[in-house]
Amino acid sequence: MTTTQPAAQPGTPVSTGRDDRAATPVVAFIGTGRMGGPMAANLARGGFDVRVWDRTVAHAQPLAADGAVVAASPAEAARSAAIVITMLADGAATEQAATGPGGLLDAGPGIIWVQMGTVGVEWTTRLAGIAADRGAVFIDAPVSGSEGPARAGQLVILASGPAQVRDVLAPVFGVLGRDTVWLGPAGNGTKTKLVLNNWLADLAEMTAETLSFARRLGLDPAEVVDLLQSNPLGAPYAVQKARVMLAGDFSPAFALKHALKDAELAAQAAQASGATLTLTSALLPRWRDTAASGHGDDDVAAVYLTA
Ligand SMILES: NC(=O)c1ccc[n+]([C@@H]2O[C@H](COP(=O)([O-])OP(=O)(O)OC[C@H]3O[C@@H](n4cnc5c(N)ncnc54)[C@H](OP(=O)(O)O)[C@@H]3O)[C@@H](O)[C@H]2O)c1
């Protein structure tokens, strides 16, 4: 079900069941990287009382200018928060931030933990179990959309988990995204994200191969992109990535290392479920090599270099 986002109402009292934290919507944001940084900034600018933590202090510090309080640990960020958002690279980093020394779950029971990074099915199950053991409400809510939509508050939030906290989270999600889709029990958000990012990976690979094919045939790949754009064959994402590939500007919007991680997570989920992802299986070895040869931090469009 897609829900239209209500306008965020800064300062609106939020009832979370955690009585001592009900007066103001304090939000802790753990992981202020390419996605998390602008998301946390939007919350702070949107009037929320935001506490931020990042492993690299210099990545969290600029958010102080937006009114966020920079914490020394995830636990410190979470201590006065009703809602804790994690937006970290992967499952291992997220578990460390939750249960390691100074982890967010040290803040005590009753928090709503909104896990928004893309960590895959197995990690989501594991993190949900840890949350349950520690008395936290776990919401599995990865996002669709990259750095631009994160900055613009235009993400699509693939939310799943207990229905009783939807109203509490609506103003927060309203700032972060243009749509929230509630998909059922925790885990379904992550499964949906893997399906979408598997589509993304295959589209990126197909784009790279198409440009390479055209070039080797002696054609001008830019003319092929123009043709694709002029008819329904040219998906907007593929056309945009094709232009990036031809321009050779691989400054990252979505880093290859994360796209590779997501393709690996999709392949794992496919294997566990009995699905066959022939295209994804075929692209993985070259993507691994491309990332390992110094392009992991480049945009996923860098797969064109080896196509
Ligand atoms: N970029 C996109 O287009 C996009 C779109 C949708 C979803 N996602 C997903 O969102 C998540 C974040 O992506 P991003 O693009 O923001 O990545 P990013 O810029 O690389 O940021 C990753 C974050 O994780 C932290 N981190 C990494 N390893 C860590 C560790 N071992 N311990 C503690 N913190 C660690 C980083 O800390 P440092 O600051 O210290 O490096 C940073 O805060 C990923 O799961 C990604 O797949 C990305």
The ligand as an ORCA input file, in Angstrom:
! r2SCAN-3c Opt
* xyz 0 1
  N      23.954      5.764     -2.510
  C      22.808      5.308     -2.966
  O      22.366      5.622     -4.087
  C      21.948      4.402     -2.108
  C      20.595      4.332     -2.384
  C      19.777      3.512     -1.591
  C      20.337      2.765     -0.568
  N      21.676      2.844     -0.337
  C      22.220      2.047      0.762
  O      22.323      2.910      1.892
  C      23.463      2.519      2.688
  C      24.417      3.703      2.793
  O      24.823      4.062      1.481
  P      25.687      5.375      1.190
  O      25.625      5.571     -0.278
  O      25.317      6.469      2.122
  O      27.128      4.840      1.575
  P      28.413      5.615      2.123
  O      28.439      7.020      1.672
  O      29.556      4.716      1.807
  O      28.159      5.627      3.707
  C      28.257      4.445      4.441
  C      28.083      4.744      5.901
  O      28.371      3.559      6.642
  C      29.469      3.849      7.537
  N      30.283      2.665      7.725
  C      30.841      1.872      6.774
  N      31.501      0.860      7.355
  C      31.373      1.027      8.691
  C      31.806      0.291      9.824
  N      32.531     -0.827      9.693
  N      31.468      0.747     11.058
  C      30.737      1.876     11.200
  N      30.268      2.611     10.170
  C      30.587      2.177      8.935
  C      30.201      4.987      6.895
  O      31.016      5.627      7.849
  P      32.228      6.582      7.366
  O      31.593      7.931      7.189
  O      33.202      6.504      8.483
  O      32.770      6.002      6.085
  C      29.031      5.822      6.427
  O      28.385      6.473      7.496
  C      24.062      1.301      1.978
  O      23.521      0.137      2.541
  C      23.600      1.463      0.537
  O      23.568      0.229     -0.158
  C      22.485      3.667     -1.068
*
